[in-house]
Amino acid sequence: MSFSSSVKNELCRHSIINEAKCCSLAELAAAFRTGGIPGQETGELLRMITENAAFTRRMFSIMKHFCSITPKIISVRNTRLRKRTTYNVVVVDTPAAEFCLLSSGVSMSKKGSPDSLPVYMPWLSANRKKSAVTCCRKAYLRGAFLMAGSVSNPEKTYHLEITSHDRNIALELRSIMKGFGLKARIAARKGYYVIYLKEGEDIVDFLNITGAHSSLLELENIRILKEMRNNVNRIVNCETANLGKTVEAALRQSEDIRYIIDNRGIEAIPEELREIAAVRISHPEASLKELGEMLGKQLGKSGVSHRLAKISEIAEKLRQD
């Protein structure tokens, strides 16, 4: 099971019995508006198509429990390619169904497609308490994600998106997300508007807002492991680079000392530099700190580096001559 399916299944386990009616209607409205399409047969008001059986059962329960309507469920088995089953949740055209759509903040446009009512939804009006508004907006985001959302495997990348055929609905979703401090963006893709989150922290907050707490913990565990792995790789790369520089410098210094001795003899190296030269030749793998500790009069890294640099200058001058 993909991580996206796991998140949706967890969200669908939220009990509608203990949920306020306004929040269930908000969730239902989000599903209607992001994924509803006009009825395809006579007597159909609207239908939603999904591959998630748990979400299908949830929409059926909400409509039956809060709107007193019984939608038709049509399963279609795809015998080609991935061979998946899709579920059509069909809302039959009845006065109760029309009232259900209006109660959830959805009307049918002249073209027969779901249309938004002015401003926000009726349950988000200004005269309601802030806590109730927040609760309904969380449910609205949950319904939109269940209907038209997806989240990538966090082990590969961080990406959560919700698609909508209507730009106004996309702008509304982005506005609600920004109200929770999420850095949501919109992009046009193949005739749809995609509201997406790219930061791992924003996706964690979204899962917390919509109520996917187990998935949140799983994502956090993956983020911690990835961060630890990245830190280890960063340290190893840094150490490897430093080691490479140390080896390269040691080889260059040894070559300079041998060049001086082969061409001019040890006398060409000043007496105060001969000890460090001898130690470097006999210990080509040693670090500057280790070389300093091997001297009769110990030196620090800067002192050793300074003396070796002097020897390199002598060698370079001899090469030029």
N, C-alpha and C positions, 0 to 999 in steps of 0.2 A: 504494500500500500504506500502511495506517495505521501509526502509530508502534507501536501495541500489537502488530500482526502482525509488524512488523519485529523487535521484541524477542523474541517467541516463536520466530520462525524462527532467530534467532541462538542462543537457548538450546537449540533442537533440534539444532543442529550440534555440540553437545558429544559427543565420542566416548564411547560406552558401553564400548568395548573396554578403554580405559585407566582406566576408573572402577572403584572397589571395588564388590564385590557388595552390600555393606550400603548404600551410597549409592544404587545403582540401585533396590534394594528400597524405600528410603525415598521416592524419587521416585515409584515405582509406587504405594506406599501412599497418598501424598498424592492422586494422581489417582483411585484407587479411592474414597477416603473423601470427597473434595470433589465428585466428579462421577459416581460409580458409582450405577446404579439397578438394581433387580431385573430378572432376565431376563424377557423378554416372551413367550417361547415355551418349549415343553417342551424340557428339556435345557440350557437356558441358566442359568448361575449368576449372571452379572452382565454389564452392558454399560455402555459409556461413549460419549457422543455429543459430537462436536466438529466444528468447521468447518475445523480446521487439518490439512492433509494431512501436514505435516512431523511434527506431534505424533502423529498416527495411526501413522506409520511408526516413530517412536521407541518408543511403547508396545508395538507389535508386536515390535520387536527386543529390548526388555528382557525381555518375557515369554518369548520363544523362547530367548534366550541364557542367562538366569539361572534361569528356572523350567521350561524344557523343555516348554512348552506353546505351541500355535499357535492364537491367537485367530482368529475369523472377522472379516473386514472387510466391512461392507456399506455401500456408498455410495448415498445417496439424493439425487437431483437435484430441487430445489424449482423447479417451473415457474411459481410465482406470486411476485409482489413482487420481491425482490432476486435471485431465481433462483440461489441459492447451493447448493453441494453439501455435505451433511453426511455424516460418517463415523461408523458405529456399530462400535465395537470390542467384539466379543462374546466373553466368556469362557465356554466350554462347560463344563458341569457334569461334571467328572471328578475322580478323587482327586488327580491332579497339580495341577489348578486350585485345588481346596480347600486343598491344601498351600501353593500359591503365595500365596494370600490370607493364610493364617496366618503364613507366613514374612515377609510384608510388614507384619504387625501388624494385619490386618483379619480379622474374623469376620463371618458372616452372622447377623443377628438373626432372631428368630422370624417377623418380618414380611417377611423376605427382603431387607432393605436393608442396606447396609454398616454395620457397627458397629465402634467402636473397642475395642481390648483395653485392660485396666486400665493406668492411669498413661500413660506414653509408649509408645514402640514397643520391641520387644525389642532392637533394635540400639542403643537409647539408654540401656541399663541402666547403673547406677552403676559397675559393675566395668570399664567400658571407659575407654580413655584419653580425656582431654578433647579432644584434637585430632581423634580419630575421631568423637566426639559432635558436635563443631562441623561437621565435614565432612558428616555425615548430615543434620543440621538444615538446612544450606544446600541440600542436595539435596531435602529435604522441601519447603522453601519454593518451590524451582524447580518441582517437580511440581504443587504446589497452584496456582501462578500459571499454568502451562501449561494446566491443566485448567479452572480456574474464575476466572482473573484477567484484568484488563485495565488499561491505563494510558492516560490521555488524551494528546492532542497537547500537548507542553510549550510550544508557541508560544501556546497559548490559555490553558491552566490546568495546575496541578500536581495530579494525582489518580491514585492507584493503588489498586485494590481487588481483593479475592478474596472470592467468595461461597461460602456453605455452607448446606446445609439443616439442619445440626445445630449447636445452640448450643455443645455441648462441643467440637466440632471447631474452631469459631470461636474459643473461648477458648484452645484449645491453640495455634492459629496466632498469636494475639495474644501469648501467652506466649513463643513462640519468637522472634517479631519483637522483643519487648522485651528478650530475652536478647542481641540484637545491637545494642541501643541505639536501636531504631526506636520512634517515638511512634505506635504503632498504636492505632486505636480501632475499636469495633464499633457498628453501627447495624442495626436491624431494618428490612427493606424487603420488602414483598409476600411474606411468608412465608419469607424468607431472612435470613440473618445476613451482613452485609457487614463485612469487616475492611478498613479503608482507611487510607491515608497521604495527608496533604494538604500536607506541606512538601516543597519541591523537594530539600532536602538529604537527607531521609529516603528519597525515591525514588531518588536517586543511590546512596545506601548499599545500598538493596535490590537494585538492578541489579548492583552490585559483588559483593554476597553471593551472588546466584544465578548470576553468571558472564556477564552481558550487558555486556561491557566496551566493545564498539563503540557500543552504544546509549547507554551511560553517557557516552562522549565526545561523542556527538551532543547529548545532553541538556545536558551542561556547556557546550557551545558556544552553545546556545540560551539557557541561563541567563545567560551572560556578555553576549550581545547584548542580551537583555532588560534586564539591569541597566544596561548602558551607555545604552540608549535611555531608560530611566526617569530616569537621572541627568541626561541632556541635557535631557529634558522638564522636570525639576525646576528645573534652572538657568535654562532659558528662561522658565519661568513666573515664577520669582523675579525675573529681570531685567525681565520685562514688568511685573510688579506694581510694582517699584521705579520704573521709568520712568513708569508711570502716576501714581504718587504725586508724582514730581518735577514732571511737567507740570501736574498739578492745583494743586500748591502755587505754582508760578510764575504761573499764571493768576490765582490768588486774590491773590497779592502785587501783581501788576500792576494789578488792578482796585482794590485798596485805595489804591495810590499815585495813580491817576487820579481816584478819588473825592475824595481830599483836595485835589488840585490844582484840580479842577473846582468844588468847593464853597468852599474857603477859600484857595486859592492855594498856591504853593510855600512861602510864608512859614510856613504851618501845620506844616511839617515842620522839626524842629530842624536847625540847620546841620550838626551832626555826622552826620545821617542822610541829608542831601540827595544826597551822592555815591553812596551805595549805591542810593538811589531812582532816580537818573538812569541808573545802570548797569543796573538791573533793567528799566526801561522800554525801554532801547535794545537789551537782549539778553534777551528773554523766554524763550528756549529754553535759556539757560545754566544749568549746575548751580551749587550753592552754592560748590563749590571753584573753578569757573571765574570766578564773580563776584568772589571774594576776590582772585584773581590780577589782575583788571582794575583794582583800586583803586590810587590813588596810593601809599597805604601798605597793603601786602597784608595780608589777614586770612585766618584759617583758616575752616573750615566753621562752627564753633560761633559765631565772631564775627559772620559774615555772617547766620547764622540769628537771632542775638540782635537785630541791628539791624532786620532785616525784621519780626521779631515786634513790636518797638516801633512800627514804622510801622502794622502791622495793628491794634495797640491804639488808636492815634490815630484810624484810620479807623472802628473800631467805636464809639468814643466819639462821633464826629461823627454816626454813623448813629442812635445812641440819642438824642442831643440834637435 
